[in-house]
């Protein structure tokens, strides 16, 4: 067996040899689809790469179209003087490109042009300003592009050109740079030519805590947060809160009627009411994915048929697209309705945790924070989906071990509460993490310090005010200090 250093040298030598073989490799050029559909009898323009090529810019009659399956397809054409020759398809155009000014051609060959296009590209990628500061930054970027265009026009504009003509040249250069920047955006992958969404870089947490140094008030608040998580004090974001009182009453009556009908059919031995889709979660996921993929592929075919003028076929295929889309939405709705049955999606019914702190003077402080608990890929365990956001917003470094400890604690407490596991009774929810030792709160035995760190990170996020007011439905107290009913009666 060769020594490790010798194996490493051999691997590096093989890699260098592979790089040497790839130096002369050229990427295969992909031709537009419209050039491959050229047929005999069409009249096109011959536009080769060099303007000095004979018959440059002349009309040419296609005698033979390109052959399929050829690496470099060619077409047989005839020029107005009767000359026939085979030319590459990439040199044929259906329309003659407009001639650019001489100074624009000169500007595109200079390094300053790439910098101008880059500035225009950044300006196009900037979202619409909403505040005065963003508007000022947006205007500064546009002024920078205009200044670069004026400087470039001064370098390439002909000598002796009037001042008005120089201004027009700068405007032409700026418009051409923006046009090229838009073409680059359209060439990028993603929706609307905006490219792939950029991942926002969250500021890294820097602080660490010592569990032993937490004061008594902080420990009591951690107990309160743990109780709210265990009792599932999450605000549901279902559409029920958005309904009016009449709509809520109608839904309740419909649900009661269905229950009565089901009981009556069970007594007489009739067929049972279909409770919904009985397929497994994996089958629903597969159906949702298949229908969405089929709808996308057939939608592309509809576009192709419309482009070819085949409206009737496109309309018939569009109906199939709508059917696939409806099936996809039905599968997604069933997954959301029975998410706990299939162990997919969110673990709780919402992701806004409600925490109330009762003070001794008869007042109450209402807190809200965002805590998203979802099922993991195995369908049994859970994980904290917004752990990185919580660490970044509070500046507290918890680490994967702390969030894993919190996930295990949630699973354990939920199994005990649902009766699937023996354990602690529910009359001890006030002291889940720290027990009352007479004069102080002491950490319970068997709990890891990492769990306390994760709960303390959630506790610190209560003051971040990340939850908007319109996310809190009617009937829930607003964020802040409130007076209890007993205190109001005394006043």
Steps between C-alpha positions, in 0.01 A plus 500: 500500500636840401560767763238770539726776366579300187131430433429870534772585247359249252150645538629853441691384191187334359301818566758715319496262204121522488515881503748490213260290294215747563696809394418455134137406563242738352143521618236387255310791355123473529305643208162671540201282420376733225817439295450124507150534352616667177330347197557527126347805336561746784689824446755585769790737549860381487686659796838331565740605773717722277358784295763437230353160410347494148119544488497646854150632583345377174172312469532127434241250381512170692528205261552231766437520872736374772520129573410367842760334721795692352756664728538807273181528291522673163246619245527536121413856391496707178601868492350765266793467255424129456782371718415187695692385803458314827519725806477431871157549649637727774585759228139530384255753643130553437542877544800719428638645825499878527834664453646650820678836503874487464563644847273231655700223334819664626358533852408132520863407433629700799535373861290793626197354319498187718510714813211713371290190423578362847377822664181486292453134595526583871253784449247266338538242778434761770141465632259791489587753773256533786673743735676831443838341566439225244381763250820700552714189445299412186546851357873490580537175301320649199715815516814283509387322181432833327841635604677191362305530173606867461864412566488216250336720235782751543752226415327356193306792350652649181705818537318824432160360587255766631404502865143392432624211290734392783204500740304283256798264469515459879126425503540240223786333689296492822196350326716238327665409832160460669380288204800269533449480877136397448612233254736362766214494751277311260775246440522424870301204638205558725160663486460821308867507404594596855736208546519269795394658831796615701542356845509777755803490724385520859736660752682233695413467871784596732375461857501189715325447834575310814195311624611534861511881485140555389308707755170395655281722280661360187448145628133571572452639150670191352255285693216709357628459143539124549143478633363692199684272257386188682136613517519605135413865546553572132279733299340309215540662160208308350236684308251456786609826663451689176131398482212710615273384782236389246755293307627342822142409599435352155816286519398377846149408377641315199743304718219406743275390213771276357550338842126434535480355148798275570345368822166435324665311214697292747181396684313396183804332349534734205826589332729715707570856409839537334717676762751610238794362312613174662833481323824509694707813528766368262235429235351848540843658468566297187166591346551868576846497341388301194201723428705817541773369268245389240326838514830680443599283205159527335496877558823525300339295225200738503736793446664321208164424339383858541821622343435268206142630464329174605242657731258205521768252606640751748155555653441127540840454661441801728198319648730211593737748664215631714404143597857425610513826693172422677626153593823652633310750715270224629797287606667797669177583683463143621859498624442821693172371644651173620856616559517343848370172364765489228774658719587772250515876521469687826479320832273760664199680350691828469842657535424806718554416867290694752656555845331685784683614812278574801646761734421535867329839469207367294647574156591267217771529234423340165788374284503350152787332320541284192589136565461258209505130594475257207524127447841375391561290189446174691139598579538439876746742652459878495741788450506878540482648150587860593786424739749709302264801500450474876874486565566790265226724644602442862874471444503189720695200371312179581642251252350185343518312830272748677231495231518121481449485878195729469357281221541185712338675795199605289459145367520352850252745656256466209499120524429520872224757456332295225512184715748310282763498773488471879648782701438820694144616574374825349470691832870586491505713185607813686845356579603294201866611492574649842335355811412703807753428774339714764690825455632463146447324169738209441557316173328164490715194492550326169460816288795598283637857513464512120121482542509799734711693246243438224210606724691810611555594133124478444443703818733776380317513167177607676617861497597504131147589375540292184127420487295763318175633642292376207621144572321499836134408444205672661434395858865464601666767716743736334869504580585686821368559852131434580294535814314192620124494556536478878705818509248683284218405734684643802553829320 
